[in-house]
């Protein structure tokens, strides 16, 4: 189980590194101000980033937080499932897995409810 968690951490780190490198390339190309830049021999139009208004910024931040928390809850659910399945007749380990699954499902329900409430409030404003 520990090896799987380490593998997930390494994969997430590599994904974050690749994403930041691609953002850096876009920002560098945009800073040149040539209107376009070349990738693999073809011209790509310059990316224009306009400033966000406060409601758009808050909405983006809330969406990112809910996505990250949702992914963590799903990984917790998977961990609980693996713990439960690999209990091998050990009642204590099976109980721990069942509790983990229950807590993860409750967390996912809370996350979904908070997203629904947030969208309702934003839609009303």
C-alpha positions as CSV (number, residue, x, y, z in Angstrom):
1,X,0.0,0.0,0.0
2,X,2.9,2.3,0.8
3,X,4.4,1.7,-2.6
4,X,1.1,2.7,-4.3
5,X,0.9,5.9,-2.3
6,X,4.5,6.8,-3.2
7,X,3.8,6.1,-6.8
8,X,0.7,8.4,-6.8
9,X,2.8,11.2,-5.2
10,X,5.6,10.8,-7.8
11,X,3.1,10.8,-10.6
12,X,1.3,13.9,-9.3
13,X,4.7,15.7,-8.9
14,X,5.6,14.9,-12.5
15,X,2.2,16.1,-13.8
16,X,2.6,19.4,-11.9
17,X,6.1,19.9,-13.3
18,X,4.9,19.3,-16.8
19,X,2.0,21.6,-16.4
20,X,4.2,24.4,-15.0
21,X,6.7,24.0,-17.8
22,X,4.0,24.3,-20.5
23,X,2.6,27.4,-18.7
24,X,6.1,28.9,-18.6
25,X,6.5,28.3,-22.4
26,X,3.2,30.0,-23.1
27,X,4.1,33.0,-20.9
28,X,7.5,33.3,-22.5
29,X,6.0,33.3,-25.9
30,X,3.4,35.8,-24.9
31,X,6.1,38.1,-23.4
32,X,7.9,38.2,-26.8
33,X,5.0,40.1,-28.3
34,X,5.4,38.8,-31.8
35,X,1.7,38.0,-32.2
36,X,2.5,34.3,-32.7
37,X,5.2,31.8,-31.9
38,X,6.5,28.6,-33.6
39,X,5.9,25.1,-32.1
40,X,7.2,22.2,-34.2
41,X,7.4,24.3,-37.4
42,X,3.8,25.7,-37.2
43,X,2.8,29.1,-36.0
44,X,0.6,29.2,-32.9
45,X,-1.3,32.4,-32.1
46,X,-0.3,34.4,-29.1
47,X,-2.2,33.6,-25.9
48,X,-3.8,36.7,-24.6
49,X,-4.5,36.6,-20.9
50,X,-7.1,39.1,-19.7
51,X,-7.4,40.0,-16.1
52,X,-10.3,38.3,-14.2
53,X,-12.9,40.2,-12.3
54,X,-13.3,39.5,-8.6
55,X,-16.4,37.1,-9.0
56,X,-14.6,35.2,-11.8
57,X,-11.5,34.9,-9.6
58,X,-13.4,33.6,-6.6
59,X,-15.4,31.2,-8.8
60,X,-12.1,29.8,-10.3
61,X,-10.5,29.4,-6.9
62,X,-13.6,27.7,-5.5
63,X,-13.8,25.3,-8.4
64,X,-10.2,24.4,-8.2
65,X,-10.5,23.8,-4.4
66,X,-13.6,21.6,-4.9
67,X,-11.9,19.6,-7.7
68,X,-8.8,19.0,-5.6
69,X,-10.8,18.0,-2.5
70,X,-13.0,15.8,-4.6
71,X,-10.0,14.0,-6.0
72,X,-8.6,13.5,-2.5
73,X,-11.9,12.0,-1.4
74,X,-12.0,9.6,-4.3
75,X,-8.4,8.5,-3.5
76,X,-9.4,8.0,0.1
77,X,-12.4,5.9,-1.1
78,X,-10.1,3.7,-3.2
79,X,-7.7,3.4,-0.3
80,X,-10.6,2.3,2.0
81,X,-11.7,-0.2,-0.6
82,X,-8.2,-1.7,-1.0
83,X,-7.9,-1.9,2.8
84,X,-11.3,-3.7,3.1
85,X,-10.5,-6.1,0.2
86,X,-7.1,-7.0,1.5
87,X,-8.2,-7.5,5.1
88,X,-7.9,-11.3,4.6
89,X,-10.4,-12.2,7.4
90,X,-8.9,-9.8,9.9
91,X,-12.0,-8.2,11.5
92,X,-10.1,-5.1,12.8
93,X,-8.6,-4.3,9.3
94,X,-12.0,-4.9,7.6
95,X,-13.7,-2.6,10.1
96,X,-11.1,0.1,9.4
97,X,-11.6,-0.3,5.7
98,X,-15.4,-0.1,6.1
99,X,-15.0,3.1,8.2
100,X,-12.7,4.6,5.7
101,X,-15.2,3.9,2.9
102,X,-18.1,5.4,4.9
103,X,-16.1,8.5,5.7
104,X,-15.1,9.0,2.1
105,X,-18.6,8.6,0.8
106,X,-19.8,11.2,3.4
107,X,-17.0,13.5,2.3
108,X,-18.0,13.2,-1.4
109,X,-21.6,13.9,-0.5
110,X,-20.6,17.0,1.4
111,X,-18.4,18.2,-1.5
112,X,-21.3,17.7,-4.0
113,X,-23.7,19.5,-1.7
114,X,-21.3,22.4,-1.2
115,X,-20.8,22.7,-5.0
116,X,-24.6,22.7,-5.4
117,X,-25.1,25.4,-2.7
118,X,-22.3,27.5,-4.2
119,X,-23.7,27.4,-7.7
120,X,-27.2,28.2,-6.3
121,X,-25.9,31.2,-4.4
122,X,-23.7,32.5,-7.3
123,X,-26.7,32.0,-9.7
124,X,-28.9,34.0,-7.4
125,X,-26.6,37.0,-7.2
